[in-house]
Amino acid sequence: MRLQSCCNIFDTTIIATRDERAFEVFEQEMDLLDELFSVFDDPQDDSCSEEQWDKFSSFIWKVTNNMFKLKTPQQRNQFKSQFMAFERNSDRLRYIRNDKQFANEIDFIYGNLVKRASLESRSQPKQSDNEKAAEFTEECEIPVYSENWKLPGAPSYIDLCIDSQKGRYLKTNVPIKRGTIVMSEVGHTTWLTPHYYLKFCQFCLKKVGKRFVACRACTAVRYCSMDCEKSAWTRFHSFECKCLHLLKYCSFTHLAMRLIVTFGFENILKTIERGNVDITTFAVNGFPANYASFYSLFGDGSNLNYEQLVSFSVGALIVAKIAEGANFIKQDSPVYYTFAEILMKHVFQTNLNCFSSTEKGFKFHRDLQVHTYNNFGLKTGIVLTFGTSLVSHSCDFNCDWYTIGSQVFLLSNRDIKAGEELSITYYPYYKKMAFKDRQLFLKEHYLFVCRCVACEARYENVDYSFRCSKCGGPFIWHSEGDGYCVNCGYKSSDISSFLNNVHRASKAIQKAKDLLDLRKLQAAKKQLNKAFDLNKKTYISYIPQLHVTEQLCHYYSLKKEYYKAFNQCLNLAAIQRQLMHNDSLEEVAILVKALRFLSKAIDSSFLKKASLKQKGEDVYQKIVSITEKVEEQQFKAVSDSGARNLKQIDEVCRKFSMKTKMNVEF
């Protein structure tokens, strides 16, 4: 079959969605590709038009994309072999049609194929490992606190306090150990990103499985249970169901409308008529989950730019028109414009007081008795809470916050003393952001000047500072104004050379990853050395070498230089300790991986086995010491990749003739 007839088939054969006859479509594409290759056997055929060559180019592009979306590794390898054969026939291509542009297109497509193959090969082991891990995991269930009548989601030992300067804040009246669930609250009202309507529950924001509950009146949304469907319908979805195709573009305004529907417009008007309540009354009466409490939350739109204000205003107008069409409010009503004003106020309040729901895939691992999570985190929506919304910001915070669907829980990241204020971060952290940048960020986004301990003492991000060109000390830089050296006081506004080095190092690391996947080890090592030298020249701390160290560990394992891989794992563990600022299961997981490499080094070595075994004993004792401390924590968590390493602890210990049963269990 000639190229012209092949191109005619493309238009009717390969058009298919990702889920429609996937396997059959792929097989058809492979057959067509075989026929296309047969054209090259006759280089005298020059009857192909410009349009046909364009179709041919588009076809190759479609196949490379469908290959990675739909097929098995064996089929991908088959296609790659054929494509490489196609590349070797480039001379024949140029003979048929002497067009450099076409040759460049083919080179570009082939380069895309290699890059996609590299990315796909990195993801395949993780996917298979995750499937195996699913056999040992179950849904993560965090208890919701309800015993504190003043604060939803808080235990009885958390107090609501009032300060004339700070306003409301929370503190503990008992000591809290690291790893304790300090607060846990289910969101009162939520909003789901439209992109995830068919993947997550519209009410509780948890991921829906193959079996889901559909809305009783539409096909736009899904629920994880009948309870969620009933609750959503009763509270807000019955109002918005028919106009969701418009509301899904309104984001914060959509959430603001749900608040009005949930609390009731008449109740809202009565609250407004009573006016603002003195916040000191909340210390006595508590902060219950009602509209009076929500109405008292700070809300201001002065931090929004012009585009945001226009967007929210248009959204409020759309919602007002929808409410009018649903007979929720009449345009000639005296409170019609009040309705729009309330929408805007709610937008400002939710923008400053809500949590972003992030899907980290928390699971409970039965064998390890720990919770696992992924390191990616999809931002799926917005959650409005009451008790946890009062937790203040600190650049040296003592609690981390997480979400599981619409549930928000706070986890202490260090020991907290009795009488100490609870704090989270609104993003700035003194170890990662310069003092001036922290102040600027919080002023622009949250409209306050931070006076936490870290800011009062002007703590700087020394671990991520550049290396001063004058004295080699920590050079602190920020987005606006001059950078300065902490040691010698040298000031400079020109940091272009530093930023250029950072960009070059990042690019070299990415190249090294691709080369390692293609098993081009020598070229990969060259890129890693380049990145390491650039980072060493640029930064004063070893922490920014994290990604280089990870790839060096991978490189030495591929080279079967296991002792060097062991040393790189020890470097990774040291970086992890600095990042976590305490003992963690992530460090344990890296040390277990280090022992695996050391075991292989001993097996392949004829000398110094005794000294290597002693190193293994030292690492093992460190593992035991850390796990004994972690065992005291109420909530123990480790990443999915860390859990895969932890599962091998017994096997590693047996190789070192150690006790397979540790003093403590994970």
Residue pairs with C-beta under 8 A, 6 or more apart in sequence:
1 35
1 38
2 39
2 45
2 47
3 36
3 39
3 45
3 48
3 52
3 56
4 47
4 48
4 52
6 32
6 35
6 36
6 39
6 56
7 52
7 55
7 56
7 59
9 32
10 32
10 55
10 58
10 59
11 55
13 28
13 32
14 25
14 28
14 29
14 32
14 59
14 62
14 63
14 66
16 22
16 25
18 69
18 70
22 70
23 70
25 66
25 70
26 66
26 67
26 70
26 71
26 75
29 62
29 63
29 66
30 75
30 78
30 79
32 59
33 63
33 79
33 82
34 82
36 56
36 59
37 82
37 85
37 86
37 89
39 45
40 86
40 89
40 92
40 93
43 92
43 95
43 96
45 96
46 96
46 97
48 56
48 96
48 97
53 97
53 99
53 102
57 102
57 105
57 106
57 109
60 106
60 109
61 109
63 79
64 83
64 109
64 112
64 113
64 116
67 75
67 76
67 79
68 76
68 116
68 120
71 79
73 124
76 117
76 120
80 113
80 117
83 110
83 113
86 106
87 106
87 110
90 103
90 106
93 102
93 103
93 106
94 103
114 514
114 518
115 514
117 517
117 518
118 513
118 514
118 517
118 518
121 517
122 513
122 517
126 640
126 641
129 640
129 644
130 640
133 363
133 365
133 372
133 640
133 643
133 644
136 365
136 366
136 367
137 363
137 364
137 365
137 366
137 372
138 363
138 364
138 366
139 363
139 364
140 362
140 363
140 364
140 371
140 404
141 364
142 181
142 184
142 404
142 407
142 409
142 635
143 181
143 184
144 153
144 184
144 185
144 186
144 407
145 153
145 154
145 155
145 183
145 184
145 185
146 152
146 153
147 155
147 156
148 154
148 155
148 156
148 158
148 387
149 286
150 160
150 285
150 286
150 287
151 158
151 160
151 170
151 286
151 287
151 386
151 387
151 390
152 185
152 287
152 288
152 289
152 385
152 386
152 387
153 183
153 184
153 185
153 186
153 385
153 386
153 387
153 388
153 408
154 170
154 183
154 185
154 387
155 182
155 183
157 172
157 173
157 174
158 170
158 171
158 172
158 173
158 182
158 183
158 422
159 170
159 171
159 172
159 173
160 168
160 170
160 282
160 283
160 286
160 287
160 390
161 168
161 169
161 170
161 171
161 283
162 168
162 279
162 280
162 282
162 283
163 169
166 392
167 279
167 298
168 279
168 282
168 287
168 390
169 390
169 391
169 392
169 421
169 422
170 387
170 390
170 391
170 392
170 421
170 422
171 419
171 420
171 421
171 422
172 182
172 416
172 418
172 419
172 420
172 422
173 418
173 419
174 418
175 415
175 416
175 417
175 418
176 182
176 412
176 415
176 416
177 412
177 415
177 632
177 633
177 634
178 412
178 413
178 414
178 415
178 582
178 633
179 411
179 412
179 630
179 632
179 633
179 634
179 635
179 636
180 411
180 412
180 633
180 634
180 635
181 409
181 410
181 411
181 634
181 635
182 399
182 410
182 411
182 412
182 416
182 422
183 387
183 388
183 391
183 408
183 409
183 410
183 422
184 407
184 408
184 409
184 410
185 385
185 386
185 387
185 388
185 407
185 408
185 409
186 204
186 385
186 406
186 407
186 408
187 205
187 355
187 357
187 383
187 384
187 385
187 406
187 407
187 408
188 262
188 289
188 384
188 385
188 386
189 236
189 255
189 258
189 259
189 262
189 384
190 203
190 204
190 205
190 255
190 357
190 381
190 382
190 383
190 384
190 406
191 251
191 252
191 254
191 255
191 258
191 381
191 382
192 200
192 201
192 202
192 205
192 221
192 380
192 381
193 379
193 380
193 381
194 248
194 249
196 378
196 380
196 381
197 220
197 221
197 222
197 248
198 208
198 221
198 222
199 207
199 208
199 222
200 206
200 207
200 208
200 222
200 359
200 380
200 381
200 405
201 207
201 208
201 222
201 223
201 224
201 225
201 228
201 405
202 215
202 221
202 222
202 223
202 228
202 232
202 237
203 223
203 228
203 229
203 231
203 232
203 406
204 224
204 228
204 405
204 406
204 407
205 357
205 380
205 381
205 383
205 403
205 405
205 406
206 224
206 404
206 405
206 406
207 224
207 359
208 222
208 223
208 224
209 224
212 222
212 223
212 224
213 222
213 223
213 224
213 225
213 226
213 228
213 229
214 222
214 223
214 229
215 221
215 222
215 223
215 229
215 233
215 237
215 241
216 229
216 233
217 238
217 241
217 242
218 241
218 242
218 244
220 244
220 245
221 232
221 237
221 244
223 229
223 232
235 258
235 261
235 262
236 258
236 261
236 262
239 261
239 326
239 328
240 247
240 254
240 257
240 258
240 261
240 322
243 322
243 325
243 326
246 318
246 322
247 254
247 257
247 318
247 319
247 322
248 254
249 315
249 318
250 257
250 315
250 318
250 319
251 315
252 312
252 315
252 347
252 350
252 351
252 382
253 312
253 315
253 316
253 318
253 319
253 343
253 347
254 315
254 319
255 346
255 350
255 354
255 382
255 384
256 316
256 319
256 342
256 343
256 344
256 346
256 347
256 350
257 319
257 322
257 323
257 343
259 294
259 346
259 350
259 384
260 268
260 339
260 342
260 343
260 346
261 328
263 290
263 291
263 294
265 328
265 329
265 339
267 291
268 291
268 295
268 342
269 335
269 338
271 291
271 292
271 295
272 295
272 338
272 342
274 292
276 295
276 296
277 292
277 296
279 296
282 293
282 296
287 293
287 386
287 387
287 390
288 386
289 386
293 386
294 349
294 384
294 386
297 349
297 352
297 353
297 389
298 349
298 352
298 353
298 447
299 345
299 346
299 348
299 349
299 351
299 352
299 353
300 348
300 352
300 447
301 309
301 312
301 344
301 347
301 348
301 351
302 447
303 444
303 445
303 446
303 447
304 312
304 348
304 351
312 344
312 347
313 344
315 347
316 340
316 343
316 344
316 347
317 340
319 343
320 329
320 336
320 339
320 340
320 343
323 329
323 339
324 330
324 331
324 336
329 335
329 336
329 339
330 336
333 339
350 382
350 384
352 446
352 447
353 384
353 389
354 382
354 383
354 384
354 385
354 389
355 382
355 383
355 385
355 388
355 389
355 401
355 403
355 408
356 379
356 381
356 382
356 383
356 403
357 379
357 380
357 381
357 382
357 383
357 403
357 405
357 406
358 377
358 378
358 379
358 380
358 402
358 403
359 377
359 378
359 379
359 380
359 403
360 373
360 374
360 376
360 377
360 402
360 403
361 372
361 373
361 374
361 640
362 371
362 372
362 373
362 402
362 404
362 637
363 371
363 372
363 373
364 370
364 371
364 372
365 371
365 372
365 643
367 647
368 638
368 643
368 646
368 647
368 666
369 636
369 665
369 666
370 585
370 636
370 637
370 638
370 643
370 646
370 666
371 635
371 636
371 637
371 638
372 637
372 638
372 639
372 640
372 642
372 643
373 637
373 638
373 639
373 640
374 639
374 640
375 639
375 640
375 641
383 403
383 406
383 408
385 408
388 401
388 408
388 410
391 399
391 401
391 410
391 422
391 423
391 424
392 421
392 422
392 423
392 424
393 423
393 424
393 425
393 426
393 428
393 442
393 446
393 450
393 452
394 421
394 423
394 424
394 425
394 450
394 452
394 453
394 454
395 425
395 428
395 429
395 430
395 433
395 438
395 450
395 452
395 454
395 455
395 459
396 423
396 429
396 430
396 452
396 453
396 454
396 459
397 413
397 423
397 424
397 425
397 429
398 412
398 413
398 414
398 416
398 420
398 422
398 423
399 410
399 411
399 412
399 413
399 416
399 422
399 423
399 424
400 410
400 411
400 413
400 424
401 408
401 409
401 410
401 411
401 424
402 408
402 409
402 411
403 409
410 422
410 424
411 635
413 581
413 582
414 581
414 582
416 422
423 452
426 442
426 445
426 446
427 441
427 445
428 437
428 438
428 441
428 442
428 450
430 438
430 454
430 455
430 459
430 460
430 461
431 459
431 461
431 462
431 463
431 464
432 461
432 463
432 464
433 441
433 461
434 460
434 461
434 476
434 477
434 478
435 455
435 458
435 459
435 460
435 476
435 478
436 478
436 480
436 481
437 478
437 479
438 450
438 455
439 449
439 450
439 455
440 478
440 479
440 480
442 448
442 449
442 450
443 449
460 474
460 476
460 486
461 476
462 474
462 476
462 486
462 540
462 541
463 541
463 543
463 578
464 539
464 541
464 543
464 544
465 474
465 475
465 476
465 477
465 486
465 539
465 540
465 541
466 474
466 475
466 477
466 483
466 495
466 498
466 538
466 539
466 540
467 473
467 474
467 475
467 537
467 538
467 539
467 540
468 474
468 475
468 485
468 487
468 488
468 490
468 540
469 475
469 490
469 492
470 485
470 488
470 490
471 485
471 487
471 488
471 490
472 540
473 485
473 486
473 487
473 488
473 540
474 485
474 486
474 487
474 540
475 483
475 484
475 485
475 486
475 490
475 492
475 498
475 540
476 483
476 484
476 485
476 486
477 483
477 495
477 498
481 493
482 491
482 492
482 493
483 491
483 492
483 493
483 495
484 490
484 491
484 492
485 491
498 538
501 534
501 535
501 537
501 538
502 534
502 538
504 530
504 531
504 534
505 530
505 531
505 534
505 535
505 538
505 548
506 531
508 527
508 528
508 530
508 531
508 534
509 527
509 528
509 531
509 547
509 548
509 551
511 524
511 527
512 524
512 525
512 527
512 528
512 531
512 551
512 555
513 551
515 521
515 523
515 524
515 527
516 524
516 551
516 554
516 555
516 558
519 558
521 555
521 558
521 559
524 551
524 555
525 555
528 548
528 551
528 552
528 555
531 548
532 545
532 548
532 552
535 544
535 545
535 548
536 545
538 544
539 545
542 571
542 574
542 575
543 575
543 578
543 579
545 571
545 575
546 572
546 575
546 579
549 568
549 571
549 572
549 575
550 572
552 568
553 565
553 568
553 569
553 572
556 562
556 564
556 565
556 568
557 565
557 597
560 600
560 604
562 597
562 598
562 600
562 601
562 604
563 597
563 598
563 601
563 605
563 612
565 597
566 594
566 597
566 598
566 601
566 615
569 590
569 591
569 593
569 594
569 597
570 591
570 594
570 619
572 590
573 587
573 590
573 591
573 594
576 584
576 586
576 587
576 590
577 583
577 584
577 587
580 586
580 587
583 625
583 626
583 629
583 630
584 626
584 630
584 638
585 626
585 627
585 630
585 636
585 637
585 638
585 642
585 646
585 666
586 638
586 639
586 642
587 626
588 623
588 626
588 627
588 630
588 638
588 642
588 646
589 638
589 639
589 641
589 642
589 643
589 645
589 646
590 642
590 645
591 619
591 622
591 623
591 626
592 623
592 645
592 646
592 648
592 649
592 652
593 645
594 619
595 616
595 619
595 620
595 623
595 652
595 656
596 645
596 648
596 652
598 612
598 615
598 616
598 619
599 616
599 652
599 655
599 656
601 612
602 609
602 612
602 613
602 616
605 612
613 656
616 656
617 656
617 658
620 653
620 656
620 658
623 649
623 662
624 662
624 663
624 664
627 662
627 663
627 664
627 666
628 663
628 664
630 636
630 666
631 664
631 665
631 666
636 666
638 646
646 666
649 662
650 660
653 659
653 660
653 662
654 660
